[in-house]
Amino acid sequence: MEKTIIARAEEAEKSGYVTEAFNLYKQAAESGDAYAMFKVGDFYSAQGNDTEAFKWHMQSARKGKAYAMSEIASMYFKGAGVDKDEAEGLKWLKKSAALKNPTAMAMLARMYEIGYIVDKDVTEALRLYTEAANVGEPHAQERLKMLFDERR
């Protein structure tokens, strides 16, 4: 059975054939594969081309990929490849967290914990940290431990 383009791209990437992997991911992305769109964005990001990275990550996010949504949020927060826009970043981060992306939940929890961009809400922070920690998100696990240690 012939391997899919994505499987071939992943194999090339693991073997260090970066150009081949990129070309295969781009071929799949141009055919509409949301995961491949995200990977193409990652390749552009690694090259320092944030504008192209943003374009490809946004295409993936618009197709519903939670990990792409959290990347778009980070790019808006930093102004990487797009004008800095914390409100737009928060919108995308909340979308990602709503899809149960553990990284997004931990990021959003931290924002609620310290009151960054959102109103401080420790109860919401704890809820999000707990949910993310329960699926193994290491930062959420660490923050929960630290918060509970502080309360002792």
Summary of the structure (lengths in Angstrom):
residues: 152
radius of gyration: 17.4
end to end distance: 58.7
largest distance: 58.7
contacts: 497
relative contact order: 0.08
helix: 76%
strand: 0%
